[in-house]
Amino acid sequence: MNSLYAELLIRNIVCENLKISNSKINFYKNSFGKPYLTDYENFYFNISHSGDFVICAISDHEVGVDIQKIKPISTAFKEKFVGRKNASLEDFYSMWVLEESYVKFLGKSIIFLAKNLSLKKQNVYYKTYNIHPNYKISVCSGDNKFYNHITHIEKEKLDKFFYENNGEINGKI
């Protein structure tokens, strides 16, 4: 269900920000599956979903975003990823969303992250957001301009967008 809402969210955002109709949107994907638009310079986006949330980051520079619901994981993996014993779940997820947002910023895959657990980030900026105590969010961008808040779009608005467009989304993202 979240992948449907991820597509509805980005389509709604593209329509509103670029002032185009849904039928004019053509998404493309790079070799790692990162979606993009070709006909609109300086409009970059990235989407993520976990649990009950779908999130989208937009920018006039490359951008990556990740949201993760905090849930139990193996102690060995958590400690290996964080790099110390007795690391908390919060420590793990704070680092995980930061790293994954960076990998998505680069347009790579999670396999890249697994092979490069200590990535060097140069000329890249980050911001974390707190929307719920059981979730972690990180946004990564090539520009240091971040909003101080997240705009919340109700599920009902996305449902209305879907029906107004006669369900014409077809999982094209």
N, C-alpha and C positions, 0 to 999 in steps of 0.2 A: 504494500500500500504506500509506503514512503517514497518509493521511486516514482510513482504516479504523482504524488504531491511535490516531489522535487522538480519534475518537469513542469507541472502547473505553476509552481512558484517562479521559476526562471522565465517561463513564457509570459506570465503576468508582468514581471519586472521589465522584461525587454519591451513589451508593448507600451507600458507606461513611460519608460525612460527614453525610448527611441521613437515614440509616437508612430509606431507601425502596427499593422494588423497581424494577428496571429498567423494568418495564412501566408504572410510574407517572410516569416522566420524560417531560415534554413540553418540548422545546426550541423557542424562538422566535428569530427573527433581526430585528435592526433594519434600517433601509433600506440600510445598508452591509454587511450580512451578519454582524454580530457576534452570536454566539449568547448567549442568556440564558434563565433560568427565571423564570416569573412568580409562582409560588406560594410562593416561599421568599425572604423578606426577608433582607437582609444576607448573601446568598450570591452572590458575584460570581466569575466565572472567565473565563479566556482561554486559548486554545490556539495552539500554533505547531508547525510541523515543518520540518525541513531535514535532508537527508542521511539518516543513520541514527537520528536522534533525534526524538522527539515530546515536547513539554513542555506542562505545564498549570500555571497559577498560579491559586490560589484566595485569596479575601479576603472580609472583611466590608465592604469598600469597592470602588469601581470599580477594575479592574485591567487591565493590558495586558502581554503578554509576547511576546518575539520571540527566536527562535534562528536563527542562520544559520551554515551551513558556510562556512568561508573558502575561496574559490576565486578564480581570476584574473578581473579585470574590466578594462575599458578604463581607461587612464591618464587620459584626458580626463574621464571621468565621475567617477572616484575623486577627482581634484584639484578638480573643480567642487564635489562634495559636501562634501569636507573643507574646502575653501577655501584650500588652499595647494599649491604645487608640491612634488613629491617625497614626497607623503603615502604612507604604507605601507598595505598591505592591512589590517593590524591596526588602524591608525587609522580607515580607512574602515568596517570592520565594527563596530568599537566604537561609532562614531557612528551607523551605520545601525541597529543593534539598539536603541539608545537612542531614536532618532527613531521607529522603527516601533512600539516598545512604547508610546510616547506616543500615537501616532495610534490604535493599537488600544485604549488606555485611553479615549480620547475616543469610540471607537466609529465612527471614520471609515474611509476606504479609503486605500490606498497612493497613489492619485491625489492625495489631499489632501497627502500628504507631498511628492510631486514638485512641487506648486505652491507649497509653503511650506517651502523648505529651511531657513530659520532660524526655527524655532518658538519662541515665548516660553512657557516653562513656569512657571506660578505655582501654588503650593500643591500641587505634585506631587512625589513622592519616587521615587527610583530605586535599584536595586541591580543590580549585575552579578555573574554567577556564572561560574566556570570549571569545566567538567566534562571538557573535552578540549582539547588545544592547537589543534585545527583548527576549533573552534566558538566563537561568541560568543553570550552570553545577556544580556538585560536585562529587568527587571521594573519596571513603572511603576505606582504606586498613589496614591490620595488619602490614604493613611495611611503613616506612617513605621515601621510594624511589619513587619519582614521576617525570615524564617527565615535562619539562618546557613548552612544546608545545603539540598541538594536531595534529596528522597526518591526513590530509584530503584525503579521497578517493572519487574520482568522481563517480557519479551515473553510468556513462558509463562503468567504470571498473567493477562494480558489475553486470551490464547488460551483459557484455561480459563473465564474470565468469558464470553467469546463463546459457547462451547459449552454452558455451563450455562444460558444464556439462549436457547438454540436458534437462535442467529444473528439474534435479533430486535433488530437495530439499524437496519437499512434505510437507512442514510445520512441520518438525520433531523436531523442537526446541521448 
